[in-house]
């Protein structure tokens, strides 16, 4: 009986060693060739050993698994690279858009773009531009709707802090119970489910904090804001230590803070802290030259936003806008123009398209003008009569009181002269004068 040929163990061992080395080097194609060489060696053995065949099957499965895993990893890396590239592209785009938005804000809130032709408003804008280059605190006062926040943005975007944040807060909208957490921030774990949150003041660091309606802030809140201004630091709720902040404070109010000082409603030390520079905005009724400019600007914006095309005001509509007192100031004018654009049937806004209050202002003016005109005309006529009598009396004096000669010099009849002097003549003068004889000291 023939003996089986010995297994080519050294050759098989060498191929398997090269297989392991190639797997380590991630040379999967060459490793697959080594497995194929091992199978050929096994095929030469009579009866083909089963154990070695199963071992090679597992090597092939392992190789396929490793190759699939490497492929998945390569795809994942490619996706990450693509995502990273997309993120860098988005980051670059956001930086460009952010720079463009900041540039647009600086342009929109530059003093030259703010509508204000009246002398008082021009003076306010000039002072705002000068103070913008400093870091001093500013107090802006004025009636509701006069544009206090707009001027605050002019101060911010025209100065050295324009690259920093502009944080605007309405003091009346923050409850006293939430004042500290909203303004100073809060640490994680102070209460169940509370996460760490940065406060408004810290968020405004490096820029401007605008406190609107600061006159309505409670006395306790005033004391906390004063401490921030004095020390330049905040302590978050639940925090262990203070955090430095660098803010420029711009405050605004429609209240009379001097009166509040006398009544004890506002802290005197805080008042002098926030009022390094004072900008007092005039109401719209005191800057009537700006009304048509503002109205035209609002009209262009609203007509464009509503797709109405180019629109204009009729002459009477413009007169009505000029004569209305605007108790709500610029904000009321803006709302009035928006309403008119929405309701107008044509591209021309007529007085009928305006609200009843604005229409009535024009009706009152029309009613008053004739009366005022009549009074002025009467006063003018009275003055002319006075001048005429003075001229006649001067002429009479030069003629020695002789009315006939005076009338001839004046180019009027003696009867006309008599009538013009009659209101101040004494009774009986006409009869004495008509005799034509001179009397001692008499007037002819």
Secondary structure, 3 states (H helix, E strand, C coil): CCCCCCCCHHHHHHHHHHHHHHHHCCCHHHHHHHHHHHHHHHHCCCCCCHHHHHHHHHHHHHHHHHHHHHHHHHHHHHHHHHHHHHHHHHHHHHHHHHHHHHHHHHHHCCHHHCCCCCHHHHHHHHHHHHHHCCCCCEEEECCCCCCHHHHHHHHHHCCCCCCCCEEEEEHHHCCHHHHHHHHHEECCCCCCCCCCEECHHHHCCCCEEEEECHHHCCHHHHHHHHHHHHHCEECCECCCCCEECCCEEEEEECCCHHHHHHHCCCCHHHHHHHCCEEEECCCHHHCCHHHHHHHHHHHHHHHHHCCCCCCEECHHHHHHHHHCCCCCHHHHHHHHHHHHHHHCCCCEECHHHCCHHHHHHHHHHHHHHHHHHHHHHHHHHHHHHHHHHHHHHHHHHHCCCCHHHHHHHHCCCHHHHHHHHHCCCCCCHHHHHHCCCCCCCCCC
